Amino acid sequence: MSTPTEELKPLAKKKKKVPFNYEPYIRGGKLPHIWCPGCGHGIVLKSLLRAIHTTGMSKDDIAMVSGIGCSSRTPGYVDFNTLHTLHGRALAYATGLKLAKPKLKIIVTTGDGDALAIGGNHFIHACRRNMDMTILVYNNAIYGMTSGQSSPTTPQGMISTTGRYGSIEPPFDTCQLAQAAGATFVARGTAYHFQELEKIIYEAILHKGTSVVDIIDACPTYYGRFNKYKTPSEMMEKIEKEGTVSVKQAEKLTPEELQGKFLRGIIHRSERPEYCEEYNKLVATVQAKK
Amino acid sequence: MAVAEKEKRTFRIDIYENLCKGCSICVDYCPTNVLAMDGNLVIVKDLDACNGCQLCDNRCPDFAIQVFEE
């Protein structure tokens, strides 16, 4: 509080707000992207680019690998080393790439169906090996590119092309799966909480070892239309904001209150020997014996 | 209590019509109702109300809107 004797100082001039410039990271002439109006993937891509910018890494030191699906279109728009591969096999290609060029920072962008169904086997084994890579699972709970079939993360009771009366399969929890398989950094973010997501991706990129980030976003075209969400904003509000609880908030809540909600934030972090380092050590010991 | 008058900050909102897909996320999340939908395109309805929070830019999935301070 200012006292009457105190003279009023002119307010210091604030720095002018400048929007983040995405241009250096986007391939010229590639926009507009193919994602539908209101698709959360664009918001995730923006958070990813801001996170990469914060790390200060050179564009040449990053390789982005993807499989097939809506989310896997991401490498097509960004100006890094990129690899667009077979359905579900992004992690297999990423493993090979990392072994050949261990200095590259590998970021795998994959969808829920690509990572957990078609590439489920690759996913658990990538987590088990703990190779230094960042796996971003764009989780929209549906196969968007092929017109909305049930995916391994479609919640029970939700409608899809292959579940006209509601899905009866229990869904996967990506984070629990990754943690159980041995990933050393497991987190979840949403497209709604874009700032939090940016920080999580930043931490995931800097982490040494396999880091898995489950990113909940919305597919308004299929999931939204089937399940009676009127607008993309309503989907973001109901699925991403009301359907998730941050790790800190969750500590105060009872198990009943947490029922049906996803945890958000860094869920698990541990240290384990990294695969490439172990491999180099093995090579050195074997060569020393000869 | 005397308060030094704040300098009025002005903003410029750039909407890239070739990128905008008309999902209306920016319109729904603008806290001061600056934006509005005109058919399938976003238009600036009330530029004076803009406080430069950048929510529209950050939540735009299509890289179609940016807010500059002038």
Interface residues (C-beta under 8 A of the other chain):
Chain A: M1 S2 L8 K9 P10 L11 K13 K16 K17 V18 P19 F20 Y22 I26 L31 P32 H33 W35 C36 P37 G38 C39 G40 H41 G42 I43 K46 A191 F194 Q195 P220 T231 P232 S233 M236
Chain B: M1 A2 V3 A4 K6 E7 F11 N18 L19 K21 G22 C23 S24 I25 D28 Y29 G52 Q54 D57 N58 R59 C60 P61 D62 F63 Q66 V67 F68 E69 E70
